[in-house]
Amino acid sequence: MPKITIVGAGITGMAIASMLSRSNEVTIVARNLPGDSESREWSSPWAGACFLGLDGSTPFEQKLQADSFSYLWSLAKSDPESSVRIIEMHDLQDETPLEKVWYRDLMPEFRVMSPSELPKGTKLGMSYKSVVITPAVFLPWLRKKLEAAGVKFVRKNLKSLSELKGFGHEVLVNATGFGAKFLADVADQGVQQIRGQTVLVKTRHDKIFMRHGKDYTYVIPRLDGTAILGGIKQVDQTYPEVDQDIKLDILRRVHENLPGVFPGAQPADFEIVRDNVGIRPGRSPGVRVEKEVVDGQNIVHAYGTGGGGYVFSFGLARAAGTMVNDFLFAAPKSRL
């Protein structure tokens, strides 16, 4: 079988492996692997991890997201042990009108919410069914499935993709997230490190709340008695310490939007489990999915999803897999 090496063991790299392992010999090479102790060196374990169509997506990115949602929806029905669950989403927009919501025809049980259901200042409210994922369960579960399918995991801290030139693969997939900025032979200066901070709390609330606007706010229940509260996006910030001012602001916003669920705005009013800080791998001008040949290596790049790693995951994997096959099944060059 053809040999494929994937660099990166986050959600993107493992989703690609799940697609390619059916007909290829796949090895994942990464510094951080699912099952490791907690580390802020990678973003997948810290994600909010639900499906929400992303504003401002290009038609190509919309297709990737739609493909991913279809896969995750089927996974929620076929493999509940994966932690993927179907959940009701309340998606609120302060500025975007309905006609500009590209995913309105994609989501099951979609309806426009009545004004009486909305917090003050909201222009549009949408209710629909989506999926939510618990990364601490999902990533080890997916690794176990991949290993059962023959995928090998190798721990290696790379400084460049050229270090793998003698690894024996036909195609190398670069799924390194924000690592693409620091690999010497990729050095993508469009890659952004985006700091996120959230609060994990205990709650029986069972609907995702997502409000887009000046004060970006969300509540993402895991359906296990906890929920992730956010949000914040700090481009080019990487400090690991919990910012207490941001934490208090998140709690204030959550309380103001859902006072019936969270009746107070101070830390003592919440059953706080922990604070989380993670770095998302964004990119300007957007997701990179393309192939090239560098120093004799056939390379497929797949990174730059920002806070949408799980949103893009299996759709990005399908697109990357197509490019891998382009290399594997390319017509031989004429020698005339």
C-alpha atoms as one frame of an Amber mdcrd trajectory, in Angstrom:
protein
   0.000   0.000   0.000   1.099   3.594  -0.529   2.789   5.162   2.495   1.504
   8.462   3.859   3.054  10.501   6.674   0.910  13.066   8.465   2.600  15.717
  10.600   0.317  16.741  13.461  -1.897  14.679  15.803  -4.578  17.283  16.450
  -8.122  16.980  15.160  -7.072  17.879  11.587  -4.235  15.366  11.357  -6.253
  12.540  12.875  -9.319  13.274  10.734  -7.110  13.064   7.648  -5.665   9.790
   8.922  -9.179   8.383   9.377  -9.881   9.030   5.692  -6.549   7.818   4.304
  -6.003   4.729   6.490  -8.627   2.784   4.563  -6.342   2.270   1.584  -2.917
   3.494   2.675  -0.230   2.798   5.230  -0.408   5.871   7.468   1.993   7.182
  10.091   1.283  10.246  12.241   4.349  12.160  13.433   3.821  14.747  16.159
   5.322  16.394  19.212   2.049  16.061  21.182  -0.149  12.970  21.056  -3.673
  12.209  22.325  -3.435  10.785  25.821  -0.521  13.025  26.841  -0.728  15.102
  29.995  -2.179  18.558  29.464  -0.113  20.977  27.398  -0.791  24.350  25.788
   1.628  23.442  22.994  -1.354  22.360  20.874  -4.937  23.508  20.596  -7.200
  20.499  19.952  -7.626  19.428  23.621  -8.746  22.929  24.646 -11.374  23.594
  21.992 -15.027  24.395  22.644 -15.647  21.716  20.021 -19.117  22.086  18.582
 -20.341  22.641  15.050 -21.211  26.199  14.102 -21.036  27.514  10.549 -18.403
  30.249  10.482 -19.264  33.778   9.389 -17.266  35.136   6.477 -16.423  31.718
   5.032 -15.660  31.458   1.333 -17.759  29.046  -0.773 -14.868  26.557  -0.624
 -14.683  26.813   3.175 -18.465  26.435   3.397 -18.201  23.153   1.477 -15.498
  21.893   3.869 -17.673  22.744   6.873 -20.811  21.181   5.400 -18.926  17.944
   4.661 -17.573  17.918   8.195 -20.997  18.440   9.736 -22.427  15.544   7.734
 -19.689  13.243   9.054 -19.984  14.408  12.679 -23.784  14.088  12.582 -23.520
  10.490  11.431 -20.856   9.822  14.066 -23.186  11.085  16.805 -25.730   8.476
  15.731 -23.377   5.551  15.099 -20.664   5.954  17.783 -21.964   7.582  20.986
 -18.833   6.433  22.823 -16.932   8.988  20.734 -18.577  11.753  22.863 -20.142
  13.364  19.764 -23.693  14.293  20.770 -26.642  15.938  19.023 -27.626  19.140
  20.813 -29.914  22.141  20.350 -28.117  25.351  19.349 -29.357  28.893  19.954
 -27.343  31.014  17.521 -27.795  34.769  18.011 -26.575  37.558  15.753 -26.378
  41.240  16.704 -25.654  42.426  13.158 -25.836  39.651  10.524 -29.246  39.343
   8.755 -30.777  35.953   7.964 -30.053  36.142   4.226 -26.314  36.266   4.964
 -26.330  33.165   7.175 -24.959  30.634   4.672 -25.655  27.537   6.809 -29.377
  28.210   7.380 -30.384  25.417   4.980 -27.782  22.979   6.323 -28.828  22.619
   9.953 -31.623  20.208  10.995 -34.797  21.626  12.580 -33.782  25.187  11.710
 -36.169  27.951  12.790 -36.008  31.684  13.384 -36.544  32.455  17.058 -39.223
  34.929  18.177 -38.185  38.321  19.645 -39.485  37.240  23.060 -36.838  34.490
  23.155 -33.924  36.868  22.585 -31.761  38.992  24.870 -31.900  42.767  24.402
 -29.976  44.057  21.398 -30.086  40.848  19.367 -31.066  41.271  15.711 -31.544
  37.610  14.810 -31.965  34.381  16.734 -31.805  30.921  15.175 -32.535  27.561
  16.755 -31.402  24.286  15.188 -29.822  20.933  15.969 -26.044  20.655  15.909
 -23.351  18.491  17.524 -21.038  18.929  20.497 -17.803  17.049  21.204 -15.734
  16.482  24.370 -12.081  16.625  23.215 -10.719  14.813  26.288 -12.841  11.800
  25.268 -12.895  12.187  21.499  -9.164  12.499  20.778  -8.093   9.319  22.663
 -11.109   7.482  21.217 -10.131   8.439  17.679  -6.495   7.499  18.293  -7.600
   4.050  19.473  -9.737   3.615  16.343  -6.853   4.682  14.112  -4.378   2.343
  15.793  -6.856  -0.522  15.349  -6.881   0.364  11.632  -3.080   0.153  11.488
  -2.132   3.814  11.859   1.205   4.280  13.638   1.985   7.203  15.951   5.574
   8.478  16.239   6.627  11.197  18.658   9.036  13.643  17.046   9.639  17.379
  17.430  10.342  18.674  13.943  12.072  21.903  12.963  11.327  21.407   9.265
   9.449  19.028   6.972  12.750  18.189   5.266  13.707  16.141   8.344  11.235
  13.512   7.128  12.627  13.258   3.615  13.975   9.762   4.215  10.876   8.505
   6.033   9.762   6.386   3.082   6.425   7.993   2.246   4.930   8.800  -1.126
   3.093  11.832   0.287   3.640  14.021   3.357   0.642  15.875   4.854   1.354
  19.056   6.805  -1.388  19.368   9.450   0.689  21.291  11.984  -1.745  24.118
  12.828   0.166  27.163  14.029   3.333  25.056  13.784   3.340  25.897  10.061
   4.662  29.331  11.025   7.716  27.859  12.732   8.724  25.040  10.364  11.815
  26.383   8.590  10.772  25.209   5.120   7.135  26.334   5.445   7.446  29.543
   7.497   3.891  30.677   6.690   3.782  34.234   8.019   0.036  34.352   7.460
  -0.424  31.953  10.389  -1.745  33.617  13.535  -1.638  32.438  17.120  -4.974
  33.361  18.699  -5.287  33.152  22.461  -8.562  31.865  23.872  -9.671  31.745
  27.497 -12.692  29.883  28.863 -14.235  28.767  32.133 -15.475  25.210  32.712
 -18.462  25.108  35.078 -20.954  22.606  36.376 -24.476  23.058  35.016 -27.439
  20.985  33.855 -28.144  23.451  31.033 -28.479  21.426  27.829 -28.533  23.941
  24.940 -25.632  25.718  23.273 -25.881  29.503  23.492 -23.814  31.458  20.974
 -24.027  35.244  20.557 -22.076  37.030  17.825 -21.482  40.740  18.098 -19.478
  43.272  20.052 -19.490  40.954  23.068 -18.863  37.477  21.611 -20.321  35.123
  24.222 -21.001  31.393  24.370 -22.102  28.564  26.628 -21.282  25.103  25.271
 -22.706  22.254  27.389 -20.864  18.945  27.148 -24.063  17.099  28.143 -22.088
  15.551  31.007 -23.073  18.092  33.663 -20.503  20.697  32.611 -20.264  23.548
  30.115 -17.566  25.742  28.579 -18.117  29.496  28.990 -16.452  32.064  26.708
 -15.360  33.743  24.683 -12.386  35.833  23.787 -10.100  36.032  20.742  -6.709
  37.675  21.232  -4.711  37.644  18.000  -0.932  37.255  18.420  -1.273  36.810
  22.198   0.175  33.630  23.737   0.540  34.250  27.465  -0.547  31.135  29.417
  -1.714  32.776  32.639  -5.416  33.169  33.374  -6.440  36.812  32.936  -8.744
  37.511  35.870 -10.295  40.586  34.219 -11.234  38.512  31.151 -12.628  35.778
  33.387 -14.868  38.252  35.231 -16.014  39.748  31.939 -16.939  36.310  30.562
 -18.962  35.517  33.684 -20.709  38.910  33.472 -21.671  38.397  29.842 -22.901
  34.850  30.425 -25.051  36.022  33.351 -26.522  38.945  31.390 -27.443  36.718
  28.449 -28.750  33.733  30.438 -29.842  35.080  33.851 -32.342  32.265  34.285
 -29.549  29.689  34.076 -26.733  31.690  35.698 -28.388  34.099  38.177 -25.193
  35.826  39.343 -22.151  37.436  37.708 -19.434  36.750  40.286 -17.220  33.630
  40.502 -18.986  32.601  43.698 -22.238  32.437  41.733 -20.870  29.671  39.459
 -19.745  26.112  40.179 -16.343  26.590  38.556 -14.371  23.452  37.731 -11.338
  25.099  36.124 -10.009  27.869  33.909  -8.689  27.049  30.429  -6.232  28.881
  28.197  -5.456  27.659  24.672  -3.887  28.958  21.468  -5.873  28.597  18.230
  -4.136  28.296  14.833  -5.617  30.998  12.621  -4.445  32.144   9.211  -4.870
  35.129   6.954  -6.277  34.808   4.269  -7.938  31.613   5.546  -7.614  27.838
   5.498  -4.752  26.459   3.416  -5.461  23.253   1.494  -3.028  22.828  -1.370
  -0.323  20.577  -2.706   3.248  21.229  -3.805   6.532  19.441  -4.364   9.389
  20.679  -2.190  12.894  19.238  -2.415  11.559  15.988  -3.857   8.756  15.544
  -1.309   5.085  15.472  -2.370   3.410  17.675   0.243  -0.245  18.415   0.985
  -0.834  21.368   3.321  -3.951  21.358   5.532  -4.039  23.975   8.277  -5.214
  27.455   9.258  -8.677  26.700  10.665  -8.525  29.173  13.575 -11.163  28.356
  16.172 -12.854  26.038  13.667 -10.665  22.950  13.918 -13.567  20.636  14.700
 -15.901  22.581  12.393 -13.600  21.966   9.416 -12.110  18.623  10.545 -13.560
  15.847   8.412 -14.415  18.086   5.461 -10.837  19.322   5.398  -9.750  15.698
   5.651 -11.761  14.801   2.552 -10.252  17.686   0.570  -6.730  16.819   1.715
  -7.328  13.166   0.851  -8.300  14.142  -2.687  -5.004  15.980  -3.072  -3.076
  13.009  -1.693  -4.749  10.846  -4.329  -3.813  13.395  -6.991  -0.191  12.634
  -6.163  -0.655   8.876  -5.845  -2.565   8.409  -9.088  -1.003  11.114 -11.258
  -0.362  10.078 -14.840   3.315   9.347 -15.468   5.210  12.172 -17.149   6.049
  11.701 -20.800   9.740  11.061 -21.562   9.426  12.220 -25.181
